[in-house]
Amino acid sequence: MAEWPGFRTCTCIAVDAQAYGSRNDRNQSELQHDLPRLLDRAATRAGLDRSGWQIQRTGDEQLAVCPQDGSEPRLVDDYVRHLVAELRHHNAQRVPEARLRLRAVIHQGLVELAENGFAGSAVVATARLLTARPLYDALAAHPEADLAVLLSDDVHRSLVMGGHTSLTTADFTRVTVRVKEYEAAAWLRVPTPGTPAPTAAQEPGTAGTGKPAAPVPGEPAADRPRPAAAGTAGAGVSHEYRAHQVNVTNVTGSVDARGAVFGFGSADG
């Protein structure tokens, strides 16, 4: 695990489990076993290496600090998306009482490795954000959700508003956090399970919305692809949806489809 002298600009990622204190001893132990492994898998799938992060573990809570290296957009975007997927898979195999739901915070600022953990106002701000009432209220208002995420105003402004992720301001709700002496604006998001990753045909911020990518700037309308005209290659192929011409075959039991070829079509194209 790499260390650094003095203060460095870092990203702080903190997570906390809901209702940890109400669990019995065995469930608390299982949660402490599952949480770091779940976070590791989400990071790996997002192309992030948590072995290089400084991590402070406290039961059902983790605070990770990593010097900024250009991977920050993936933290806000890919890491959160994979964390939602990992939580959904984890909870699908457990009874409702053992379900794991998380509050998460991402902030950035100057941090120093100190004798007993981390030093710096950025770490204090991260801790305050993690106990913010809007995070608790978000999970209560969305019982189907496994994760609620809060970005500090600085992270939201530099990464989301800066256009470095597939998210936009419309994906967040602006809230005011007041905890002890700390008061600041922050940006709340409750990710929807199963939200697809953006494709190459989508612009940043259009993932999961169905919004097509905008035309290429400077490309004349006449030069854009059009449906094939009659008499040309591809002519006669119709993309019209004809529900009354759909045939459905129901099969009960197992089917040996080795060597089979399945296709879709209709007599009139």
Salt bridges, closest charged atoms under 4 A:
ASP16 OD2 - ARG103 NH2 2.80
ASP34 OD1 - HIS33 ND1 3.10
ASP34 OD2 - HIS90 NE2 3.93
ASP34 OD2 - ARG94 NH2 3.61
ASP40 OD1 - ARG50 NE 2.66
ASP77 OD1 - ARG81 NH1 3.37
ASP78 OD1 - ARG81 NH2 3.03
GLU86 OE1 - ARG41 NE 2.98
GLU86 OE2 - ARG45 NH1 2.80
ASP137 OD1 - ARG133 NH1 3.72
ASP146 OD1 - ARG99 NH2 2.89
ASP153 OD2 - ARG157 NH1 2.69
ASP154 OD1 - ARG157 NH2 3.30
GLU181 OE2 - ARG128 NE 3.41
GLU183 OE2 - ARG178 NE 3.29
GLU240 OE1 - ARG242 NH2 3.95
ASP256 OD2 - ARG258 NH2 2.65
